[in-house]
């Protein structure tokens, strides 16, 4: 069961502000099988490459 959307906090998570984030699917190319809860709930920011991620994707503020 994919329940990460239950942890996603649009007000605290930096994911929403990231260039790589797909809001419609709550997906990121760094974590194609699901963004870790620690990023979705806003308790941490994905600003450094992690060993369990794909590629070199990290938080990059969306420019509007």
TORVEX-495543 format. One record per residue: residue number from 1; residue in three letters; z, x, y of N, C-alpha, C, O, CB in turn. Coordinates in nm, 4 decimals. Glycine has a CB too. Example, Ala and Ser with C-alpha at 12.3 -4.5 7.8 and 13.67 -1.06 7.14 Angstrom:
<rs>
+-----+------+----------+----------+----------+----------+----------+----------+----------+----------+----------+----------+----------+----------+----------+----------+----------+
:  nr : rest :       nw :       nu :       nv :      caw :      cau :      cav :       cw :       cu :       cv :       ow :       ou :       ov :      cbw :      cbu :      cbv :
+-----+------+----------+----------+----------+----------+----------+----------+----------+----------+----------+----------+----------+----------+----------+----------+----------+
:   1 :  ALA :   0.7800 :   1.3190 :  -0.5690 :   0.7800 :   1.2300 :  -0.4500 :   0.7800 :   1.3200 :  -0.3300 :   0.8465 :   1.4236 :  -0.3319 :   0.9046 :   1.1308 :  -0.4473 :
:   2 :  SER :   0.7080 :   1.2850 :  -0.2250 :   0.7140 :   1.3670 :  -0.1060 :   0.7870 :   1.2900 :   0.0030 :   0.8039 :   1.3409 :   0.1138 :   0.5725 :   1.4084 :  -0.0598 :
+-----+------+----------+----------+----------+----------+----------+----------+----------+----------+----------+----------+----------+----------+----------+----------+----------+
</rs>
This chain:
<rs>
+-----+------+----------+----------+----------+----------+----------+----------+----------+----------+----------+----------+----------+----------+----------+----------+----------+
:  nr : rest :       nw :       nu :       nv :      caw :      cau :      cav :       cw :       cu :       cv :       ow :       ou :       ov :      cbw :      cbu :      cbv :
+-----+------+----------+----------+----------+----------+----------+----------+----------+----------+----------+----------+----------+----------+----------+----------+----------+
:   1 :  UNK :   0.0000 :   0.0851 :  -0.1177 :   0.0000 :   0.0000 :   0.0000 :   0.0000 :   0.0894 :   0.1236 :   0.0829 :   0.1795 :   0.1362 :   0.1226 :  -0.0967 :   0.0000 :
:   2 :  UNK :  -0.0924 :   0.0640 :   0.2134 :  -0.1001 :   0.1372 :   0.3402 :  -0.0197 :   0.0611 :   0.4441 :  -0.0627 :  -0.0435 :   0.4925 :  -0.2485 :   0.1559 :   0.3869 :
:   3 :  UNK :   0.0972 :   0.1141 :   0.4781 :   0.1842 :   0.0427 :   0.5715 :   0.2164 :   0.1249 :   0.6963 :   0.3116 :   0.0940 :   0.7680 :   0.3129 :   0.0036 :   0.5019 :
:   4 :  UNK :   0.1379 :   0.2286 :   0.7224 :   0.1653 :   0.3131 :   0.8379 :   0.1576 :   0.2352 :   0.9685 :   0.2248 :   0.2706 :   1.0654 :   0.0681 :   0.4293 :   0.8415 :
:   5 :  UNK :   0.0774 :   0.1306 :   0.9725 :   0.0682 :   0.0491 :   1.0945 :   0.2029 :  -0.0113 :   1.1325 :   0.2255 :  -0.0444 :   1.2489 :  -0.0349 :  -0.0624 :   1.0761 :
:   6 :  UNK :   0.2912 :  -0.0257 :   1.0364 :   0.4245 :  -0.0796 :   1.0629 :   0.5084 :   0.0181 :   1.1460 :   0.6006 :  -0.0234 :   1.2163 :   0.4960 :  -0.1115 :   0.9307 :
:   7 :  UNK :   0.4769 :   0.1463 :   1.1381 :   0.5515 :   0.2496 :   1.2095 :   0.4883 :   0.2855 :   1.3432 :   0.5530 :   0.3458 :   1.4287 :   0.5625 :   0.3732 :   1.1242 :
:   8 :  UNK :   0.3629 :   0.2485 :   1.3609 :   0.2898 :   0.2858 :   1.4815 :   0.3528 :   0.2209 :   1.6042 :   0.3722 :   0.0995 :   1.6087 :   0.1419 :   0.2453 :   1.4697 :
:   9 :  UNK :   0.3842 :   0.3029 :   1.7026 :   0.4448 :   0.2541 :   1.8256 :   0.3509 :   0.2867 :   1.9417 :   0.3465 :   0.4005 :   1.9885 :   0.5863 :   0.3169 :   1.8478 :
:  10 :  UNK :   0.2774 :   0.1882 :   1.9869 :   0.1774 :   0.2069 :   2.0925 :   0.2390 :   0.2591 :   2.2217 :   0.1692 :   0.3225 :   2.3008 :   0.1053 :   0.0760 :   2.1198 :
:  11 :  UNK :   0.3665 :   0.2347 :   2.2451 :   0.4320 :   0.2766 :   2.3688 :   0.4840 :   0.4197 :   2.3644 :   0.4982 :   0.4828 :   2.4691 :   0.5454 :   0.1839 :   2.3996 :
:  12 :  UNK :   0.5124 :   0.4718 :   2.2465 :   0.5716 :   0.6046 :   2.2343 :   0.4759 :   0.7058 :   2.1712 :   0.4736 :   0.8216 :   2.2129 :   0.6986 :   0.5967 :   2.1524 :
:  13 :  UNK :   0.3982 :   0.6653 :   2.0730 :   0.3095 :   0.7571 :   2.0028 :   0.2028 :   0.8134 :   2.0964 :   0.1413 :   0.7392 :   2.1730 :   0.2436 :   0.6867 :   1.8844 :
:  14 :  UNK :   0.1817 :   0.9433 :   2.0901 :   0.0765 :   1.0077 :   2.1688 :  -0.0609 :   0.9868 :   2.1053 :  -0.1629 :   1.0161 :   2.1677 :   0.1053 :   1.1575 :   2.1834 :
:  15 :  UNK :  -0.0643 :   0.9368 :   1.9832 :  -0.1915 :   0.9167 :   1.9133 :  -0.2887 :   0.8334 :   1.9977 :  -0.4076 :   0.8645 :   2.0045 :  -0.1674 :   0.8483 :   1.7777 :
:  16 :  UNK :  -0.2392 :   0.7303 :   2.0600 :  -0.3236 :   0.6414 :   2.1400 :  -0.3937 :   0.7167 :   2.2521 :  -0.5040 :   0.6796 :   2.2921 :  -0.2405 :   0.5277 :   2.1982 :
:  17 :  UNK :  -0.3311 :   0.8215 :   2.3028 :  -0.3861 :   0.8978 :   2.4140 :  -0.4754 :   1.0134 :   2.3699 :  -0.5282 :   1.0864 :   2.4537 :  -0.2745 :   0.9508 :   2.4983 :
:  18 :  UNK :  -0.4924 :   1.0304 :   2.2391 :  -0.5668 :   1.1441 :   2.1854 :  -0.7154 :   1.1134 :   2.1700 :  -0.7544 :   1.0038 :   2.1297 :  -0.5089 :   1.1856 :   2.0515 :
:  19 :  UNK :  -0.7965 :   1.2128 :   2.2029 :  -0.9420 :   1.2028 :   2.1930 :  -0.9881 :   1.1742 :   2.0498 :  -1.0902 :   1.1082 :   2.0307 :  -1.0065 :   1.3312 :   2.2433 :
:  20 :  UNK :  -0.9161 :   1.2217 :   1.9507 :  -0.9572 :   1.2105 :   1.8103 :  -0.9148 :   1.0798 :   1.7433 :  -0.9622 :   1.0487 :   1.6340 :  -0.9009 :   1.3257 :   1.7327 :
:  21 :  UNK :  -0.8284 :   1.0046 :   1.8055 :  -0.7693 :   0.8850 :   1.7439 :  -0.8676 :   0.7681 :   1.7407 :  -0.9306 :   0.7360 :   1.8414 :  -0.6430 :   0.8440 :   1.8193 :
:  22 :  UNK :  -0.8796 :   0.7055 :   1.6247 :  -0.9603 :   0.5850 :   1.6089 :  -0.8643 :   0.4667 :   1.6103 :  -0.8006 :   0.4361 :   1.5095 :  -1.0461 :   0.5887 :   1.4760 :
:  23 :  UNK :  -0.8546 :   0.4013 :   1.7236 :  -0.7577 :   0.2933 :   1.7412 :  -0.7834 :   0.1758 :   1.6468 :  -0.6887 :   0.1162 :   1.5956 :  -0.7601 :   0.2449 :   1.8848 :
:  24 :  UNK :  -0.9101 :   0.1420 :   1.6234 :  -0.9427 :   0.0275 :   1.5374 :  -0.8907 :   0.0441 :   1.3955 :  -0.8518 :  -0.0534 :   1.3313 :  -1.0922 :   0.0065 :   1.5337 :
:  25 :  UNK :  -0.8902 :   0.1662 :   1.3473 :  -0.8488 :   0.1913 :   1.2088 :  -0.7170 :   0.2681 :   1.1990 :  -0.6691 :   0.2953 :   1.0889 :  -0.9571 :   0.2682 :   1.1363 :
:  26 :  UNK :  -0.6576 :   0.3034 :   1.3146 :  -0.5371 :   0.3869 :   1.3177 :  -0.5582 :   0.5126 :   1.2342 :  -0.4754 :   0.5471 :   1.1499 :  -0.4144 :   0.3081 :   1.2660 :
:  27 :  UNK :  -0.6698 :   0.5806 :   1.2585 :  -0.7073 :   0.6990 :   1.1810 :  -0.7305 :   0.8188 :   1.2716 :  -0.7559 :   0.8056 :   1.3913 :  -0.8327 :   0.6712 :   1.0981 :
:  28 :  UNK :  -0.7208 :   0.9349 :   1.2108 :  -0.7453 :   1.0613 :   1.2778 :  -0.8184 :   1.1533 :   1.1800 :  -0.7844 :   1.1557 :   1.0617 :  -0.6116 :   1.1259 :   1.3279 :
:  29 :  UNK :  -0.9187 :   1.2296 :   1.2268 :  -0.9887 :   1.3187 :   1.1338 :  -0.8986 :   1.4267 :   1.0738 :  -0.9305 :   1.4817 :   0.9684 :  -1.1046 :   1.3843 :   1.2043 :
:  30 :  UNK :  -0.7880 :   1.4574 :   1.1386 :  -0.6944 :   1.5560 :   1.0827 :  -0.6227 :   1.5009 :   0.9597 :  -0.5847 :   1.5757 :   0.8697 :  -0.5915 :   1.5981 :   1.1887 :
:  31 :  UNK :  -0.6050 :   1.3693 :   0.9575 :  -0.5345 :   1.3029 :   0.8469 :  -0.6156 :   1.1813 :   0.8008 :  -0.5767 :   1.0675 :   0.8269 :  -0.3901 :   1.2597 :   0.8904 :
:  32 :  UNK :  -0.7272 :   1.2049 :   0.7328 :  -0.8136 :   1.0943 :   0.6910 :  -0.7482 :   0.9977 :   0.5919 :  -0.7933 :   0.8841 :   0.5773 :  -0.9384 :   1.1496 :   0.6300 :
:  33 :  UNK :  -0.6435 :   1.0417 :   0.5246 :  -0.5740 :   0.9547 :   0.4289 :  -0.4516 :   0.8876 :   0.4892 :  -0.3752 :   0.8209 :   0.4195 :  -0.5327 :   1.0343 :   0.3070 :
:  34 :  UNK :  -0.4338 :   0.9061 :   0.6202 :  -0.3226 :   0.8425 :   0.6894 :  -0.2440 :   0.9387 :   0.7757 :  -0.2002 :   1.0440 :   0.7292 :  -0.2312 :   0.7786 :   0.5906 :
:  35 :  UNK :  -0.2266 :   0.9028 :   0.8996 :  -0.1493 :   0.9837 :   0.9936 :  -0.0021 :   0.9781 :   0.9535 :   0.0506 :   0.8700 :   0.9273 :  -0.1693 :   0.9340 :   1.1406 :
:  36 :  UNK :   0.0647 :   1.0930 :   0.9485 :   0.2071 :   1.0928 :   0.9143 :   0.2893 :   1.0072 :   1.0106 :   0.2615 :   1.0019 :   1.1304 :   0.2607 :   1.2354 :   0.9138 :
:  37 :  UNK :   0.3886 :   0.9417 :   0.9571 :   0.4740 :   0.8518 :   1.0341 :   0.5363 :   0.9232 :   1.1539 :   0.5519 :   0.8627 :   1.2600 :   0.5835 :   0.7938 :   0.9449 :
:  38 :  UNK :   0.5720 :   1.0499 :   1.1388 :   0.6361 :   1.1236 :   1.2490 :   0.5494 :   1.1273 :   1.3746 :   0.6018 :   1.1411 :   1.4851 :   0.6679 :   1.2660 :   1.2051 :
:  39 :  UNK :   0.4186 :   1.1154 :   1.3592 :   0.3290 :   1.1097 :   1.4754 :   0.3072 :   0.9655 :   1.5202 :   0.3023 :   0.9370 :   1.6399 :   0.1937 :   1.1758 :   1.4427 :
:  40 :  UNK :   0.2945 :   0.8762 :   1.4250 :   0.2731 :   0.7352 :   1.4601 :   0.3918 :   0.6733 :   1.5310 :   0.3745 :   0.5915 :   1.6214 :   0.2423 :   0.6555 :   1.3363 :
:  41 :  UNK :   0.5131 :   0.7117 :   1.4908 :   0.6311 :   0.6511 :   1.5535 :   0.6726 :   0.7229 :   1.6816 :   0.7657 :   0.6802 :   1.7500 :   0.7471 :   0.6508 :   1.4560 :
:  42 :  UNK :   0.6033 :   0.8321 :   1.7137 :   0.6292 :   0.9027 :   1.8386 :   0.7423 :   1.0024 :   1.8340 :   0.7767 :   1.0598 :   1.9373 :   0.6571 :   0.8059 :   1.9436 :
:  43 :  UNK :   0.8020 :   1.0254 :   1.7177 :   0.9131 :   1.1198 :   1.7105 :   0.8652 :   1.2648 :   1.7230 :   0.9440 :   1.3535 :   1.7558 :   0.9892 :   1.1010 :   1.5795 :
:  44 :  UNK :   0.7346 :   1.2893 :   1.6966 :   0.6767 :   1.4222 :   1.7134 :   0.5350 :   1.4088 :   1.7682 :   0.4709 :   1.3047 :   1.7540 :   0.6766 :   1.5003 :   1.5790 :
:  45 :  UNK :   0.4878 :   1.5153 :   1.8306 :   0.3503 :   1.5207 :   1.8810 :   0.2743 :   1.6223 :   1.7970 :   0.3245 :   1.7314 :   1.7699 :   0.3457 :   1.5584 :   2.0342 :
:  46 :  UNK :   0.1547 :   1.5865 :   1.7564 :   0.0724 :   1.6752 :   1.6735 :  -0.0033 :   1.7720 :   1.7648 :  -0.1239 :   1.7581 :   1.7851 :  -0.0274 :   1.5928 :   1.5845 :
:  47 :  UNK :   0.0685 :   1.8694 :   1.8192 :   0.0077 :   1.9635 :   1.9123 :  -0.0136 :   2.1031 :   1.8527 :  -0.0585 :   2.1949 :   1.9214 :   0.0930 :   1.9742 :   2.0352 :
:  48 :  UNK :   0.0193 :   2.1173 :   1.7244 :  -0.0045 :   2.2418 :   1.6516 :  -0.0648 :   2.2080 :   1.5160 :  -0.0321 :   2.1056 :   1.4561 :   0.1272 :   2.3240 :   1.6351 :
:  49 :  UNK :  -0.1524 :   2.2943 :   1.4687 :  -0.2140 :   2.2719 :   1.3379 :  -0.1072 :   2.2749 :   1.2292 :  -0.0199 :   2.3617 :   1.2285 :  -0.3231 :   2.3779 :   1.3095 :
:  50 :  UNK :  -0.1153 :   2.1792 :   1.1377 :  -0.0219 :   2.1695 :   1.0248 :  -0.0947 :   2.2080 :   0.8962 :  -0.2161 :   2.1903 :   0.8864 :   0.0379 :   2.0252 :   1.0133 :
:  51 :  UNK :  -0.0230 :   2.2596 :   0.7993 :  -0.0846 :   2.3049 :   0.6740 :  -0.1419 :   2.1913 :   0.5908 :  -0.2293 :   2.2146 :   0.5073 :   0.0164 :   2.3801 :   0.5918 :
:  52 :  UNK :  -0.0945 :   2.0689 :   0.6118 :  -0.1418 :   1.9557 :   0.5316 :  -0.2559 :   1.8779 :   0.5962 :  -0.2976 :   1.7752 :   0.5426 :  -0.0280 :   1.8623 :   0.5050 :
:  53 :  UNK :  -0.3066 :   1.9233 :   0.7079 :  -0.4130 :   1.8494 :   0.7762 :  -0.5504 :   1.9042 :   0.7440 :  -0.5624 :   2.0114 :   0.6848 :  -0.3913 :   1.8524 :   0.9256 :
:  54 :  UNK :  -0.6528 :   1.8325 :   0.7819 :  -0.7920 :   1.8749 :   0.7672 :  -0.8392 :   1.9317 :   0.9007 :  -0.8008 :   1.8815 :   1.0063 :  -0.8834 :   1.7560 :   0.7211 :
:  55 :  UNK :  -0.9209 :   2.0344 :   0.8968 :  -0.9804 :   2.0893 :   1.0176 :  -0.8793 :   2.1471 :   1.1149 :  -0.7655 :   2.1778 :   1.0794 :  -1.0594 :   1.9843 :   1.0860 :
:  56 :  UNK :  -0.9242 :   2.1608 :   1.2377 :  -0.8426 :   2.2201 :   1.3432 :  -0.8001 :   2.1168 :   1.4466 :  -0.7598 :   2.1536 :   1.5569 :  -0.9185 :   2.3328 :   1.4110 :
:  57 :  UNK :  -0.8081 :   1.9896 :   1.4136 :  -0.7770 :   1.8827 :   1.5074 :  -0.6286 :   1.8797 :   1.5422 :  -0.5432 :   1.8806 :   1.4535 :  -0.8194 :   1.7488 :   1.4500 :
:  58 :  UNK :  -0.5987 :   1.8762 :   1.6712 :  -0.4631 :   1.8572 :   1.7217 :  -0.4732 :   1.7643 :   1.8422 :  -0.5830 :   1.7319 :   1.8874 :  -0.3946 :   1.9947 :   1.7598 :
:  59 :  UNK :  -0.3598 :   1.7223 :   1.8930 :  -0.3585 :   1.6314 :   2.0076 :  -0.4395 :   1.6908 :   2.1220 :  -0.4174 :   1.8042 :   2.1644 :  -0.2138 :   1.6026 :   2.0532 :
:  60 :  UNK :  -0.5339 :   1.6107 :   2.1706 :  -0.6154 :   1.6470 :   2.2850 :  -0.6257 :   1.5228 :   2.3713 :  -0.6885 :   1.4241 :   2.3328 :  -0.7573 :   1.7006 :   2.2423 :
:  61 :  UNK :  -0.5640 :   1.5282 :   2.4875 :  -0.5571 :   1.4107 :   2.5747 :  -0.6964 :   1.3594 :   2.6070 :  -0.7842 :   1.4348 :   2.6490 :  -0.4818 :   1.4437 :   2.7040 :
:  62 :  UNK :  -0.7144 :   1.2307 :   2.5868 :  -0.8403 :   1.1629 :   2.6181 :  -0.8604 :   1.1669 :   2.7684 :  -0.7699 :   1.1325 :   2.8444 :  -0.8408 :   1.0154 :   2.5655 :
:  63 :  UNK :  -0.9772 :   1.2084 :   2.8113 :  -1.0059 :   1.2062 :   2.9550 :  -1.0820 :   1.0786 :   2.9871 :  -1.1838 :   1.0483 :   2.9247 :  -1.0875 :   1.3324 :   2.9989 :
:  64 :  UNK :  -1.0328 :   1.0058 :   3.0828 :  -1.0951 :   0.8767 :   3.1193 :  -1.1828 :   0.8901 :   3.2393 :  -1.2426 :   0.7920 :   3.2834 :  -0.9899 :   0.7711 :   3.1461 :
+-----+------+----------+----------+----------+----------+----------+----------+----------+----------+----------+----------+----------+----------+----------+----------+----------+
</rs>
